[in-house]
Amino acid sequence: MADTREHVHELIDRLPPAQLSAVAGLLEAILNPTAAAPVDDEPVTEEDRRRLGEGQGWFAQRGGRGVPMEEVLAEFGLKPEDFPLNK
């Protein structure tokens, strides 16, 4: 890891100022991805509140548990083994 850190420092030292600013922004985004996210200033509607309540009720009726992925896949005739990451 020390070698990688030293190599990164060497590369940064060779960058011109404009590119250095871009790299600084990239590193900040990597370290704190939500900092660059826009503020959600959209108002919450009555429809939003109603749907949220329905969702909370649905989870409450099921003891806070969702639907297992295997059941969701089965609705489409699929299994976890059908996906390359699970093989």
MARPAVO-80146 format. One record per atom (N, C-alpha, C, CB): residue number from 1; residue in three letters; z, x, y. Coordinates in Angstrom, 3 decimals, padded with zeros to 6 digits. Last residue first. Glycine has a CB too. Layout:
# residues N
  num  residuo         z         x         y
  NUM      ALA         Z         X         Y
...
//
This chain:
# residues 87
  num  residuo         z         x         y
   87      LYS  -009.812  -022.569  -017.680
   87      LYS  -010.266  -022.089  -018.994
   87      LYS  -009.724  -020.734  -019.289
   87      LYS  -011.772  -022.055  -019.070
   86      ASN  -009.291  -023.446  -015.187
   86      ASN  -008.307  -023.798  -016.216
   86      ASN  -008.722  -023.315  -017.605
   86      ASN  -008.099  -025.305  -016.242
   85      LEU  -011.441  -022.827  -013.635
   85      LEU  -010.171  -022.153  -013.335
   85      LEU  -009.127  -022.411  -014.390
   85      LEU  -009.644  -022.595  -011.994
   84      PRO  -013.505  -024.558  -014.614
   84      PRO  -013.485  -023.129  -014.952
   84      PRO  -012.157  -022.436  -014.683
   84      PRO  -014.552  -022.428  -014.191
   83      PHE  -012.643  -027.694  -016.019
   83      PHE  -012.799  -026.900  -014.795
   83      PHE  -012.621  -025.420  -015.111
   83      PHE  -011.783  -027.348  -013.712
   82      ASP  -012.008  -029.026  -018.272
   82      ASP  -013.394  -029.116  -017.822
   82      ASP  -013.680  -028.256  -016.605
   82      ASP  -013.736  -030.539  -017.515
   81      GLU  -009.323  -028.990  -018.697
   81      GLU  -010.112  -027.939  -019.351
   81      GLU  -011.570  -027.936  -018.921
   81      GLU  -010.037  -028.097  -020.848
   80      PRO  -008.428  -031.360  -017.533
   80      PRO  -008.247  -030.094  -016.811
   80      PRO  -009.096  -028.962  -017.395
   80      PRO  -006.778  -029.690  -016.830
   79      LYS  -011.058  -033.786  -018.071
   79      LYS  -009.802  -033.159  -018.477
   79      LYS  -009.651  -031.867  -017.680
   79      LYS  -009.767  -032.882  -020.029
   78      LEU  -012.655  -036.981  -017.304
   78      LEU  -012.520  -035.523  -017.258
   78      LEU  -011.156  -035.086  -017.761
   78      LEU  -012.740  -035.009  -015.835
   77      GLY  -013.205  -039.619  -016.713
   77      GLY  -013.644  -039.075  -017.995
   77      GLY  -013.555  -037.561  -018.063
   77      GLY  -015.051  -039.500  -018.270
   76      PHE  -012.019  -040.508  -014.491
   76      PHE  -013.406  -040.077  -014.342
   76      PHE  -013.959  -039.467  -015.626
   76      PHE  -013.519  -039.077  -013.209
   75      GLU  -009.479  -040.982  -015.302
   75      GLU  -010.213  -042.115  -014.733
   75      GLU  -011.705  -041.797  -014.578
   75      GLU  -009.616  -042.502  -013.374
   74      ALA  -008.635  -038.419  -015.917
   74      ALA  -009.008  -039.302  -017.016
   74      ALA  -009.784  -040.518  -016.511
   74      ALA  -007.762  -039.753  -017.778
   73      LEU  -007.879  -037.429  -013.413
   73      LEU  -009.081  -036.907  -014.054
   73      LEU  -009.574  -037.843  -015.153
   73      LEU  -008.813  -035.519  -014.629
   72      VAL  -005.508  -038.904  -013.108
   72      VAL  -006.595  -039.036  -012.129
   72      VAL  -007.905  -038.572  -012.764
   72      VAL  -006.288  -038.214  -010.836
   71      GLU  -004.003  -037.960  -015.261
   71      GLU  -004.368  -039.377  -015.188
   71      GLU  -005.531  -039.602  -014.217
   71      GLU  -003.154  -040.218  -014.758
   70      GLU  -003.702  -035.261  -014.594
   70      GLU  -004.380  -035.606  -015.835
   70      GLU  -004.829  -037.067  -015.824
   70      GLU  -003.464  -035.341  -017.032
   69      MET  -002.156  -035.363  -012.282
   69      MET  -003.566  -034.998  -012.181
   69      MET  -004.336  -035.375  -013.438
   69      MET  -003.706  -033.509  -011.918
   68      PRO   000.069  -038.157  -012.001
   68      PRO  -000.267  -036.854  -012.579
   68      PRO  -001.779  -036.603  -012.533
   68      PRO   000.240  -036.767  -014.032
   67      VAL   000.855  -039.641  -008.960
   67      VAL   000.083  -039.816  -010.188
   67      VAL  -000.264  -038.431  -010.734
   67      VAL  -001.214  -040.666  -009.932
   66      GLY   004.205  -039.045  -007.739
   66      GLY   002.812  -039.446  -007.582
   66      GLY   002.161  -039.666  -008.936
   66      GLY   002.037  -038.398  -006.786
   65      ARG   007.575  -040.142  -007.286
   65      ARG   006.571  -039.376  -008.036
   65      ARG   005.176  -039.935  -007.794
   65      ARG   006.891  -039.388  -009.541
   64      GLY   009.596  -041.646  -006.263
   64      GLY   009.152  -040.497  -005.488
   64      GLY   008.083  -039.660  -006.165
   64      GLY   010.308  -039.638  -005.180
   63      GLY   009.894  -043.815  -007.978
   63      GLY   010.918  -042.770  -007.972
   63      GLY   010.485  -041.509  -007.248
   63      GLY   011.298  -042.425  -009.377
   62      ARG   008.047  -045.731  -007.498
   62      ARG   007.794  -044.798  -008.600
   62      ARG   008.769  -043.623  -008.608
   62      ARG   006.373  -044.276  -008.517
   61      GLN   008.772  -047.047  -005.239
   61      GLN   008.711  -047.815  -006.485
   61      GLN   008.543  -046.908  -007.698
   61      GLN   007.566  -048.822  -006.429
   60      ALA   008.388  -044.987  -003.377
   60      ALA   009.750  -045.442  -003.680
   60      ALA   009.780  -046.214  -005.000
   60      ALA   010.294  -046.326  -002.535
   59      PHE   005.587  -044.849  -003.222
   59      PHE   006.334  -043.729  -003.808
   59      PHE   007.748  -044.152  -004.191
   59      PHE   006.388  -042.548  -002.826
   58      TRP   005.118  -047.350  -002.015
   58      TRP   004.492  -047.017  -003.288
   58      TRP   005.253  -045.894  -003.975
   58      TRP   003.024  -046.619  -003.082
   57      GLY   006.515  -047.064   000.403
   57      GLY   006.952  -048.059  -000.575
   57      GLY   006.400  -047.761  -001.956
   57      GLY   006.528  -049.450  -000.141
   56      GLN   004.939  -045.124   001.621
   56      GLN   006.341  -044.821   001.314
   56      GLN   006.893  -045.792   000.279
   56      GLN   007.194  -044.872   002.590
   55      GLY   002.554  -046.601   001.879
   55      GLY   002.604  -045.382   001.067
   55      GLY   004.026  -045.014   000.684
   55      GLY   001.961  -044.228   001.811
   54      GLU   003.368  -048.629   003.614
   54      GLU   002.865  -048.960   002.282
   54      GLU   002.950  -047.747   001.358
   54      GLU   001.414  -049.467   002.363
   53      GLY   004.031  -047.074   005.883
   53      GLY   005.058  -047.858   005.192
   53      GLY   004.645  -048.234   003.785
   53      GLY   005.372  -049.109   005.974
   52      LEU   001.480  -046.133   006.501
   52      LEU   002.538  -045.193   006.153
   52      LEU   003.644  -045.914   005.386
   52      LEU   003.108  -044.518   007.421
   51      ARG   000.217  -048.530   007.169
   51      ARG  -000.251  -047.780   005.998
   51      ARG   000.783  -046.755   005.548
   51      ARG  -001.580  -047.080   006.307
   50      ARG   001.691  -049.222   009.487
   50      ARG   001.650  -050.116   008.331
   50      ARG   001.269  -049.361   007.070
   50      ARG   000.668  -051.259   008.572
   49      ARG   001.111  -047.063   011.176
   49      ARG   002.503  -047.328   010.775
   49      ARG   002.561  -048.212   009.523
   49      ARG   003.276  -048.004   011.932
   48      ASP  -001.673  -047.403   011.463
   48      ASP  -001.121  -046.164   010.902
   48      ASP   000.290  -046.399   010.370
   48      ASP  -001.109  -045.043   011.965
   47      GLU  -001.683  -049.907   012.719
   47      GLU  -002.317  -049.754   011.408
   47      GLU  -001.803  -048.495   010.715
   47      GLU  -003.856  -049.699   011.549
   46      GLU  -000.540  -049.211   015.134
   46      GLU   000.197  -050.126   014.246
   46      GLU  -000.363  -050.050   012.831
   46      GLU   000.125  -051.584   014.773
   45      THR  -001.156  -045.663   015.661
   45      THR  -001.435  -047.091   015.821
   45      THR  -000.534  -047.920   014.903
   45      THR  -002.921  -047.390   015.524
   44      VAL  -000.339  -042.894   017.497
   44      VAL  -000.120  -043.552   016.221
   44      VAL  -000.283  -045.051   016.448
   44      VAL   001.295  -043.208   015.626
   43      PRO  -002.768  -041.042   019.432
   43      PRO  -001.644  -041.970   019.315
   43      PRO  -001.563  -042.595   017.922
   43      PRO  -001.759  -043.067   020.368
   42      GLU  -003.407  -037.616   019.152
   42      GLU  -003.923  -038.961   018.918
   42      GLU  -002.751  -039.922   018.742
   42      GLU  -004.858  -038.993   017.673
   41      ASP  -002.800  -035.023   019.400
   41      ASP  -002.343  -035.895   020.481
   41      ASP  -002.882  -037.315   020.332
   41      ASP  -002.763  -035.322   021.828
   40      ASP  -002.076  -032.333   017.786
   40      ASP  -002.496  -033.689   017.424
   40      ASP  -001.942  -034.644   018.465
   40      ASP  -002.010  -034.082   015.983
   39      VAL  -003.306  -029.314   019.009
   39      VAL  -002.200  -030.261   019.016
   39      VAL  -002.750  -031.643   018.673
   39      VAL  -001.469  -030.271   020.399
   38      PRO  -005.188  -027.139   016.850
   38      PRO  -005.069  -027.982   018.034
   38      PRO  -003.895  -028.954   017.887
   38      PRO  -006.380  -028.756   018.277
   37      ALA  -003.982  -024.038   015.593
   37      ALA  -004.395  -025.421   015.339
   37      ALA  -004.233  -026.257   016.602
   37      ALA  -003.575  -026.034   014.180
   36      ALA  -002.962  -021.579   015.925
   36      ALA  -004.253  -021.829   016.555
   36      ALA  -004.730  -023.270   016.362
   36      ALA  -005.287  -020.871   016.003
   35      ALA  -000.633  -021.688   014.436
   35      ALA  -000.539  -021.417   015.874
   35      ALA  -001.837  -021.761   016.595
   35      ALA  -000.187  -019.951   016.115
   34      THR  -001.027  -021.884   011.741
   34      THR  -000.854  -023.133   012.486
   34      THR  -000.798  -022.916   013.985
   34      THR   000.400  -023.834   012.037
   33      PRO  -001.211  -019.254   010.736
   33      PRO  -002.405  -020.093   010.811
   33      PRO  -002.236  -021.374   011.613
   33      PRO  -002.840  -020.442   009.446
   32      ASN  -000.079  -016.455   011.260
   32      ASN   000.464  -017.731   011.693
   32      ASN  -000.688  -018.726   011.856
   32      ASN   001.266  -017.574   013.023
   31      LEU  -001.512  -014.365   010.101
   31      LEU  -000.056  -014.352   010.013
   31      LEU   000.582  -015.680   010.396
   31      LEU   000.491  -013.269   010.887
   30      ILE  -004.156  -015.057   010.698
   30      ILE  -003.754  -014.841   009.306
   30      ILE  -002.243  -014.953   009.167
   30      ILE  -004.234  -013.466   008.807
   29      ALA  -004.079  -015.138   013.475
   29      ALA  -004.402  -016.353   012.736
   29      ALA  -003.987  -016.238   011.272
   29      ALA  -005.897  -016.650   012.835
   28      GLU  -003.530  -012.453   014.031
   28      GLU  -002.568  -013.481   014.438
   28      GLU  -002.812  -014.776   013.670
   28      GLU  -002.657  -013.738   015.955
   27      LEU  -005.886  -011.301   013.047
   27      LEU  -004.604  -010.977   012.427
   27      LEU  -003.538  -012.005   012.783
   27      LEU  -004.147  -009.586   012.852
   26      LEU  -007.740  -012.430   014.871
   26      LEU  -007.847  -012.673   013.437
   26      LEU  -006.515  -012.414   012.733
   26      LEU  -008.946  -011.794   012.830
   25      GLY  -006.878  -011.353   017.303
   25      GLY  -006.878  -012.800   017.095
   25      GLY  -006.934  -013.164   015.626
   25      GLY  -008.044  -013.432   017.817
   24      ALA  -007.327  -008.629   016.763
   24      ALA  -005.969  -009.089   017.057
   24      ALA  -005.868  -010.599   016.839
   24      ALA  -005.569  -008.723   018.511
   23      VAL  -010.090  -008.651   016.505
   23      VAL  -009.279  -008.326   015.332
   23      VAL  -007.840  -008.787   015.546
   23      VAL  -009.323  -006.807   015.040
   22      ALA  -010.792  -009.243   019.157
   22      ALA  -011.193  -010.147   018.073
   22      ALA  -010.338  -009.913   016.830
   22      ALA  -012.685  -009.956   017.734
   21      SER  -009.776  -007.005   020.488
   21      SER  -009.256  -008.335   020.803
   21      SER  -009.584  -009.323   019.692
   21      SER  -009.826  -008.833   022.137
   20      LEU  -011.409  -005.051   019.366
   20      LEU  -009.978  -004.988   019.125
   20      LEU  -009.330  -006.339   019.417
   20      LEU  -009.335  -003.886   019.981
   19      GLN  -013.851  -005.620   020.434
   19      GLN  -013.652  -005.894   019.014
   19      GLN  -012.171  -005.862   018.658
   19      GLN  -014.423  -004.883   018.161
   18      ALA  -013.326  -004.776   023.056
   18      ALA  -013.750  -006.156   022.787
   18      ALA  -013.524  -006.534   021.322
   18      ALA  -015.231  -006.338   023.151
   17      PRO  -012.572  -001.946   022.793
   17      PRO  -011.646  -002.991   023.256
   17      PRO  -012.066  -004.431   022.918
   17      PRO  -011.487  -002.876   024.733
   16      PRO  -013.792  -000.558   019.635
   16      PRO  -013.855  -000.701   021.090
   16      PRO  -012.990  -001.894   021.506
   16      PRO  -015.335  -000.887   021.575
   15      LEU  -011.970   001.032   016.948
   15      LEU  -012.618  -000.139   017.533
   15      LEU  -012.679  -000.080   019.058
   15      LEU  -011.893  -001.392   017.105
   14      ARG  -010.496   003.050   015.840
   14      ARG  -011.891   003.340   016.159
   14      ARG  -012.608   002.178   016.860
   14      ARG  -012.631   003.696   014.896
   13      ASP  -008.030   002.005   015.206
   13      ASP  -008.087   003.027   016.261
   13      ASP  -009.518   003.331   016.688
   13      ASP  -007.413   004.308   015.789
   12      ILE  -008.710   000.452   013.017
   12      ILE  -008.360  -000.196   014.288
   12      ILE  -008.464   000.797   015.440
   12      ILE  -006.935  -000.789   014.223
   11      LEU  -009.040   002.448   011.074
   11      LEU  -010.167   001.602   011.473
   11      LEU  -009.910   000.938   012.824
   11      LEU  -010.434   000.533   010.407
   10      GLU  -006.417   003.445   010.927
   10      GLU  -007.519   004.325   011.315
   10      GLU  -008.725   003.515   011.794
   10      GLU  -007.921   005.229   010.138
    9      HIS  -005.064   001.164   009.999
    9      HIS  -004.723   001.732   011.308
    9      HIS  -005.850   002.645   011.808
    9      HIS  -003.390   002.520   011.228
    8      VAL  -006.252   000.954   007.470
    8      VAL  -006.430  -000.128   008.447
    8      VAL  -006.127   000.396   009.847
    8      VAL  -005.515  -001.344   008.107
    7      HIS  -005.269   003.318   006.308
    7      HIS  -006.710   003.118   006.469
    7      HIS  -006.987   002.037   007.516
    7      HIS  -007.358   002.735   005.119
    6      GLU  -002.522   002.792   006.265
    6      GLU  -003.035   003.913   007.058
    6      GLU  -004.532   003.749   007.328
    6      GLU  -002.769   005.251   006.337
    5      ARG  -002.520   000.619   004.474
    5      ARG  -002.007   000.454   005.839
    5      ARG  -002.548   001.568   006.743
    5      ARG  -000.451   000.458   005.845
    4      THR  -003.484   001.881   002.171
    4      THR  -004.241   000.780   002.780
    4      THR  -003.813   000.594   004.227
    4      THR  -004.040  -000.534   001.988
    3      ASP  -001.409   003.704   001.692
    3      ASP  -002.771   004.181   001.925
    3      ASP  -003.609   003.110   002.614
    3      ASP  -003.428   004.600   000.603
    2      ALA   000.729   001.984   001.222
    2      ALA   000.765   002.864   002.390
    2      ALA  -000.625   003.385   002.726
    2      ALA   001.720   004.036   002.148
    1      MET   000.000   000.819  -001.195
    1      MET   000.000   000.000   000.000
    1      MET   000.000   000.861   001.255
    1      MET   001.198  -000.931   000.000
//
